[in-house]
Amino acid sequence: VRLSPQFLDMMTAKMSDKDSREDIQKVFNLFDDDQTGHITLRNLKRVAKELGETMSDAELLEMIERADTDQDGEISPEEFYSIMTKKTFT
């Protein structure tokens, strides 16, 4: 499954080397609209829909799996920070 480069670009459009952890936390909070402290498939589906992206559950789950280093099925703030500060998505 190939991830949409446009979707990833939108997610990181305003992220740069100078962005602080606080700024990235604000973006995380936009994803985490139910305030669980994690980004779930439901959160990611909502954001993709709001951005006009048509992505399958399998594609969204792959995005979660790539960021989910502790393999709990969700993206923590630390995992989100790590993925948002990466230079490339593979």
C-alpha positions in Angstrom: 0.0 0.0 0.0 1.5 3.3 -1.0 0.8 6.3 1.2 -0.5 9.5 -0.3 2.5 11.9 -0.5 0.0 14.8 -0.6 -1.6 13.7 2.6 1.7 13.5 4.4 2.7 16.8 2.9 -0.4 18.4 4.4 0.3 16.9 7.8 3.8 18.3 7.8 3.3 21.5 5.7 4.1 23.8 8.6 6.6 21.6 10.4 10.2 22.7 10.1 13.4 22.2 12.0 12.6 25.2 14.2 9.2 24.0 15.3 9.0 23.3 18.9 7.6 20.3 20.7 4.8 22.6 21.8 3.9 23.4 18.2 3.9 19.8 17.3 1.7 19.0 20.4 -0.8 21.6 19.2 -1.0 19.7 15.9 -1.3 16.4 17.8 -4.2 17.8 19.7 -6.0 18.6 16.5 -5.8 15.0 15.5 -6.7 13.8 19.1 -10.1 15.5 19.1 -11.5 13.0 21.6 -8.6 13.8 24.0 -7.6 10.3 24.7 -3.9 11.2 24.5 -3.4 9.0 21.4 -4.2 9.2 17.7 -6.4 6.3 16.7 -7.7 5.0 13.4 -10.9 7.0 14.0 -8.9 10.2 14.5 -6.9 9.7 11.4 -10.0 8.9 9.3 -11.6 12.1 10.5 -8.6 14.2 9.6 -8.2 12.5 6.2 -11.9 13.2 5.5 -11.6 16.9 6.6 -8.6 17.3 4.2 -10.6 15.8 1.3 -8.4 12.7 1.2 -10.0 9.4 0.2 -7.9 6.7 1.9 -8.8 3.2 2.8 -8.7 1.9 6.4 -5.8 -0.3 5.3 -3.8 2.8 4.1 -4.6 4.6 7.3 -3.7 1.6 9.4 -0.3 1.4 7.6 0.3 5.0 8.5 -0.4 4.2 12.1 1.8 1.1 12.0 4.7 3.1 10.6 4.6 5.6 13.4 3.6 3.2 16.2 7.0 2.1 17.6 5.5 0.5 20.7 3.0 -1.4 18.6 -0.1 -0.6 20.7 -2.2 0.3 17.7 -2.2 4.0 18.4 0.1 7.0 18.0 1.4 8.5 21.2 2.5 12.1 21.4 6.2 10.9 21.4 5.6 8.8 18.3 3.8 11.7 16.6 6.7 14.0 17.4 9.1 11.5 16.0 7.2 11.1 12.7 6.6 14.9 12.4 10.3 15.7 12.7 11.4 13.0 10.1 12.6 14.3 6.8 11.2 11.5 4.6 8.4 9.0 4.8 9.2 5.6 3.4 
